[in-house]
Amino acid sequence: MKLTLGIKSDPIEYRYSFDWLFSVMNECGISLMQLGSFFELYLLEDGFFHELRNKAEKHGIRIKSCFTAHRELGGFFTGNPWLEKAARAAYERYIRVGSILGAEFVGSNPGAIYRDRPETKPAGVACYLRHMKELMRMARESGLAGLTIEPMSCMAEPPSTPEEIHAMLGELAAYHERREESTVPVYLCGDISHGIADAHRRVIHDNFALFETAIPYMAEFHFKNTDPVFNSTFGFSAGEQARGIVDLERLRHLIGCNDHAWPLAEVTGYLEIGGPKTGRDYTDHLLKSMIVESLESLKAVFAEPDRSAMVA
């Protein structure tokens, strides 16, 4: 498996332009971007995305993937027909946006059950899977290579456990196998910072174990650092690595040990950080250094020529 390195666009939201991000990417030698969703995305006309694609290509940037930055497509889990309808319409629009941008993948976390209604989880999963099977056909017609799902960090947001990962991805894979000519496969967009700690902060599934469980289904993933109970997330500067639990050398070893388990010959890991507090004159200017330091740390581990997992 060939590993390539990219960045998700989340931290520039309402802060910097795409031109700014593309220039930073050029300085860092990064050419792949995952477009994070923003609130206007579902309402913007096609012309905006044609312009964005042209702008990216002029900078030598490829928008390879689109993935939600918020939980705005979670209506399938609410049991509310109005929210379900809105989620479906938004997801269809997101697929259309990905097609215009020339992206391979479009995805999101499936959604969350209400904490006061835990008994609705099976129905929410069934509703989500029913819509995904229909969206797999739309994605094929739109020219995508696949749809993606992100395993999350709590029991209210499936899939989070190994059992849920196998069950949900297995059902969608079986559906695709019966209809390969008319559907796209559904993969995981993993996240090395995601694990599960219970209400008492006891770790039930650690992030490295869950990441390894997800590898056979994973087409892309997020590079993020986190604390021992997966509460806060941050980057990979020297200081952040000192306080975080995501050891990049350990991750490199895990990826290499599972080289033949990945479903695709090329997988992209996207740096996904929120950046400093948005909308403060004393924080916004720190974003570039945060991005650059994290990308340099990732490149130092994953770009060495004698490693089995290589970064283009």
Protein Blocks (a to p, Z undefined) as FASTA:
>chain_A
ZZdddddfklmgokbcfklmmmmmmmnopabdcddddfklmmpcfklmmmmmmmmmmnop
acfbccdfblklmmmmnopaklmmmmmmmmmmmmmmmmmnopabdcddfbdcdfklmmlm
mmmmmmmmmmmmmmmmmmmmnopabdcddddfbfklccfbfklmmmmmmmmmmmmmmmmm
lcccddddddfkbccddfkopafbdfklmmmmmmmmpcbdcdddddfkopagcdfbfklm
mmmmbdfklmmmmmmmmmmmpfbfbdcdddddebjaehiaklmmmmmmmmmmmmmmmmmm
mmcfkbfbdcZZ
